[in-house]
């Protein structure tokens, strides 16, 4: 049984509180099911890209990215044991997504 998606999804959702953690874990569970079905490794590039883009969008959903949301993103980066280049890419993905979320929300 895969746990990667559930753990990362729960950690991402935790930035929104306990309810967000539950929703994130549920989404992560679906990811884990798909990984097992395909026989792929859970740490693929698409998951990495989607994770930090999604975090940026969710963080900006209420109009402002808070320090707590940034800390949650950094915590996920540490949990994934990203190297310096991957951290820079994750930050860029998060930042780009949060700025685009403003455009989509009309803010």
C-alpha positions in Angstrom: 0.0 0.0 0.0 1.3 3.4 -1.0 1.4 6.2 1.6 3.2 9.0 -0.2 0.2 10.7 -1.7 -1.8 10.5 1.5 1.0 12.0 3.6 1.8 14.8 1.1 -1.8 15.5 0.4 -2.6 15.7 4.2 0.4 18.0 4.8 -0.6 20.3 2.0 -4.2 20.4 3.2 -3.1 21.1 6.8 -2.3 24.7 5.7 -6.1 25.1 5.5 -6.8 23.4 8.8 -8.0 19.9 9.9 -10.7 19.8 7.2 -8.1 20.7 4.6 -5.9 17.9 5.8 -8.7 15.4 5.4 -9.5 16.6 1.9 -5.7 16.5 1.0 -5.4 13.0 2.4 -8.4 11.9 0.4 -6.9 13.4 -2.8 -3.6 11.8 -2.0 -5.3 8.4 -1.5 -6.6 8.6 -5.1 -3.1 9.4 -6.3 -1.8 6.4 -4.4 -4.5 4.2 -6.0 -3.6 5.3 -9.5 0.2 4.8 -8.8 -0.5 1.2 -7.7 -2.7 0.6 -10.7 0.0 1.8 -13.1 2.9 0.3 -11.2 4.7 3.7 -11.4 7.0 5.2 -8.7 5.2 7.8 -6.5 8.0 10.4 -6.8 7.5 11.3 -10.5 8.0 14.7 -12.0 4.3 15.4 -12.7 3.4 14.9 -9.1 6.2 17.3 -8.0 5.1 20.0 -10.4 1.4 19.6 -9.5 2.0 19.6 -5.8 3.7 23.0 -5.6 1.5 24.6 -8.2 -1.6 23.4 -6.2 -0.1 24.7 -3.0 0.4 28.2 -4.6 -3.2 28.3 -5.8 -4.6 27.2 -2.5 -2.4 29.6 -0.6 -3.6 32.6 -2.6 -7.3 31.4 -2.7 -8.2 33.8 0.2 -6.4 36.7 -1.4 -3.2 36.6 0.6 -0.3 34.2 1.0 0.4 34.0 4.7 3.7 33.1 6.5 2.0 29.9 7.8 1.3 28.8 4.2 4.8 29.5 3.2 6.1 27.5 6.2 3.8 24.6 5.2 5.3 24.6 1.7 8.8 24.7 3.1 7.9 21.8 5.4 6.8 19.7 2.5 10.0 20.6 0.7 12.0 19.3 3.7 9.9 16.2 4.0 10.6 15.4 0.3 14.3 16.0 0.9 14.6 18.2 -2.1 18.1 19.3 -3.3 18.8 23.0 -3.8 17.8 23.0 -7.4 14.5 21.3 -6.6 13.8 23.7 -3.8 14.3 26.7 -6.2 12.0 25.0 -8.7 9.4 24.3 -6.1 9.5 28.0 -4.9 9.2 29.2 -8.5 6.2 26.9 -9.1 4.5 28.0 -5.9 5.1 31.7 -6.6 3.9 31.5 -10.2 0.8 29.7 -9.3 0.0 32.1 -6.5 0.4 35.1 -8.8 -1.8 33.5 -11.4 -4.4 32.7 -8.8 -4.7 36.5 -8.2 -5.4 37.0 -11.9 -8.0 34.3 -12.0 -9.7 35.7 -8.9 -9.8 39.2 -10.3 -7.6 40.5 -7.5 
